Amino acid sequence: MKNCLITGGTSGLGIELVKVFLTNNYFVHIIGKNRKKFDIFTQNIDVELKKKVLFYEIDLSEIQNIKNSFDKIKIININVLINNAGIINLNKTLNSMNLEETFVVNYLSHYYLTNKLIESSSIVKKGVIVNISSFTHIFSNMDFKNIDLKKNYNGWFAYFNTKLMNILFTYKCNNIFKEIKSIVINPGWMNTNFGNNNKSKLRNFISFLRNMFSKDPKGVAQKIYAIIDYDNISKNDCYYIVNKKKKSSAFSHKQEVQNILWKKSEELLRNEKF
Ligand SMILES: NC(=O)c1ccc[n+]([C@@H]2O[C@H](COP(=O)([O-])OP(=O)(O)OC[C@H]3O[C@@H](n4cnc5c(N)ncnc54)[C@H](OP(=O)(O)O)[C@@H]3O)[C@@H](O)[C@H]2O)c1
């Protein structure tokens, strides 16, 4: 049986991906911060499926949490890793490393987790890494001197920047990890709970529009599953809008930017001795 590890697999797109992989005979490992949500999920699925899903309670806003649980994760032979967890915080929130939470949850935790899994050979040779980005990467204003936007914080730009980082990271992974293949997906606008932690009139309005016009994450998850096929993935053409190959922003293709982000991420983690 193949193994799939999904971050943020307790709601929205993540939980729909969990269901698709389970019904396609994968063993599914979920990283999430809320065990209660996982318990509710397993109460509502078939007994046989329940035997094929495991939960690792890890809050990705702290790299230390991944480190502490890594021994349990590294023994999985991962065929597919899906870096899906994501947040938008309109108010600046710093973690114990004094880094802004959106940056850590959406990008740095996935950078750390992926590299650790590869270093410990936990991802199989013909493994696939899937990073979930967004079309909003085109609005980013990334500044390496203020990578987590701690200064002059703006929650929207903090989010846009991390979604660009997901793409830069994918392209760099394809350069340096010879056998493993990475793809990056803009899933489009979906009807999930995304962003509902921010309470405002604008948020309520966006949620209202989302209920009416956005896509069902179930259909998106099924389409994503269909393109996760090692032999058919091209490292040079690996940005998708749901299941269609498209071009990401010109900026995301700049190798020097991909390299700087990689180095910067290494440095941040090295300074904290991770
Ligand atoms: N919804 C959209 O329209 C849209 C559009 C483009 C891209 N995306 C991307 O799609 C991905 C999935 O988002 P979604 O729409 O499915 O939103 P969602 O329903 O809010 O799901 C996000 C998932 O991430 C988990 N998560 C958040 N903070 C975490 C943390 N600190 N540690 C561990 N897990 C954490 C959440 O866990 P809890 O439920 O326990 O908080 C949840 O399972 C994100 O990367 C998002 O940027 C979404």
The ligand as an SDF file (V2000), in Angstrom:
LIG
                    3D

 48 52  0  0  0  0  0  0  0  0999 V2000
   -9.8440   28.4180   -0.0830 N   0  0  0  0  0  0  0  0  0  0  0  0
   -9.3630   29.0140   -1.1540 C   0  0  0  0  0  0  0  0  0  0  0  0
  -10.0910   29.6900   -1.8820 O   0  0  0  0  0  0  0  0  0  0  0  0
   -7.9050   28.8750   -1.5160 C   0  0  0  0  0  0  0  0  0  0  0  0
   -7.4620   29.4860   -2.6940 C   0  0  0  0  0  0  0  0  0  0  0  0
   -6.1360   29.3440   -3.0670 C   0  0  0  0  0  0  0  0  0  0  0  0
   -5.2740   28.6120   -2.2940 C   0  0  0  0  0  0  0  0  0  0  0  0
   -5.7260   28.0380   -1.1390 N   0  0  0  0  0  0  0  0  0  0  0  0
   -4.7660   27.2520   -0.3530 C   0  0  0  0  0  0  0  0  0  0  0  0
   -5.2950   25.9590   -0.1140 O   0  0  0  0  0  0  0  0  0  0  0  0
   -4.7030   25.4250    1.0830 C   0  0  0  0  0  0  0  0  0  0  0  0
   -5.8020   24.8160    1.9330 C   0  0  0  0  0  0  0  0  0  0  0  0
   -6.6690   25.8400    2.3630 O   0  0  0  0  0  0  0  0  0  0  0  0
   -8.2350   25.6120    2.5920 P   0  0  0  0  0  0  0  0  0  0  0  0
   -8.9470   26.5210    1.6970 O   0  0  0  0  0  0  0  0  0  0  0  0
   -8.5540   24.1740    2.5710 O   0  0  0  0  0  0  0  0  0  0  0  0
   -8.3830   26.2360    4.0650 O   0  0  0  0  0  0  0  0  0  0  0  0
   -8.8110   25.5880    5.4660 P   0  0  0  0  0  0  0  0  0  0  0  0
  -10.1090   24.8880    5.3290 O   0  0  0  0  0  0  0  0  0  0  0  0
   -8.7080   26.7070    6.4410 O   0  0  0  0  0  0  0  0  0  0  0  0
   -7.6990   24.4930    5.7260 O   0  0  0  0  0  0  0  0  0  0  0  0
   -6.4020   24.8150    6.1580 C   0  0  0  0  0  0  0  0  0  0  0  0
   -5.8220   23.6360    6.8890 C   0  0  0  0  0  0  0  0  0  0  0  0
   -4.5410   24.0210    7.4220 O   0  0  0  0  0  0  0  0  0  0  0  0
   -4.5090   23.6660    8.7940 C   0  0  0  0  0  0  0  0  0  0  0  0
   -3.6470   24.5300    9.5940 N   0  0  0  0  0  0  0  0  0  0  0  0
   -3.7550   25.8710    9.7790 C   0  0  0  0  0  0  0  0  0  0  0  0
   -2.8230   26.2960   10.6470 N   0  0  0  0  0  0  0  0  0  0  0  0
   -2.1110   25.1950   11.0130 C   0  0  0  0  0  0  0  0  0  0  0  0
   -1.0470   24.9810   11.9070 C   0  0  0  0  0  0  0  0  0  0  0  0
   -0.5100   25.9860   12.6090 N   0  0  0  0  0  0  0  0  0  0  0  0
   -0.5750   23.7330   12.0730 N   0  0  0  0  0  0  0  0  0  0  0  0
   -1.1260   22.6900   11.3850 C   0  0  0  0  0  0  0  0  0  0  0  0
   -2.1460   22.8360   10.5320 N   0  0  0  0  0  0  0  0  0  0  0  0
   -2.6390   24.0720   10.3370 C   0  0  0  0  0  0  0  0  0  0  0  0
   -5.9520   23.8390    9.2660 C   0  0  0  0  0  0  0  0  0  0  0  0
   -6.1400   23.1830   10.4930 O   0  0  0  0  0  0  0  0  0  0  0  0
   -7.3550   23.6700   11.4580 P   0  0  0  0  0  0  0  0  0  0  0  0
   -8.5910   23.3800   10.6600 O   0  0  0  0  0  0  0  0  0  0  0  0
   -7.1860   22.8530   12.6790 O   0  0  0  0  0  0  0  0  0  0  0  0
   -7.1430   25.1480   11.6710 O   0  0  0  0  0  0  0  0  0  0  0  0
   -6.6790   23.2130    8.0790 C   0  0  0  0  0  0  0  0  0  0  0  0
   -6.7100   21.8090    8.1810 O   0  0  0  0  0  0  0  0  0  0  0  0
   -3.9620   26.5830    1.7570 C   0  0  0  0  0  0  0  0  0  0  0  0
   -2.5800   26.4420    1.5090 O   0  0  0  0  0  0  0  0  0  0  0  0
   -4.4800   27.8210    1.0320 C   0  0  0  0  0  0  0  0  0  0  0  0
   -3.5140   28.8420    0.9680 O   0  0  0  0  0  0  0  0  0  0  0  0
   -7.0250   28.1540   -0.7230 C   0  0  0  0  0  0  0  0  0  0  0  0
  1  2  1  0
  2  3  2  0
  2  4  1  0
  4  5  1  0
  4 48  2  0
  5  6  2  0
  6  7  1  0
  7  8  2  0
  8  9  1  0
  8 48  1  0
  9 10  1  0
  9 46  1  0
 10 11  1  0
 11 12  1  0
 11 44  1  0
 12 13  1  0
 13 14  1  0
 14 15  2  0
 14 16  1  0
 14 17  1  0
 17 18  1  0
 18 19  2  0
 18 20  1  0
 18 21  1  0
 21 22  1  0
 22 23  1  0
 23 24  1  0
 23 42  1  0
 24 25  1  0
 25 26  1  0
 25 36  1  0
 26 27  1  0
 26 35  1  0
 27 28  2  0
 28 29  1  0
 29 30  1  0
 29 35  2  0
 30 31  1  0
 30 32  2  0
 32 33  1  0
 33 34  2  0
 34 35  1  0
 36 37  1  0
 36 42  1  0
 37 38  1  0
 38 39  2  0
 38 40  1  0
 38 41  1  0
 42 43  1  0
 44 45  1  0
 44 46  1  0
 46 47  1  0
M  CHG  2   8   1  16  -1
M  END
$$$$
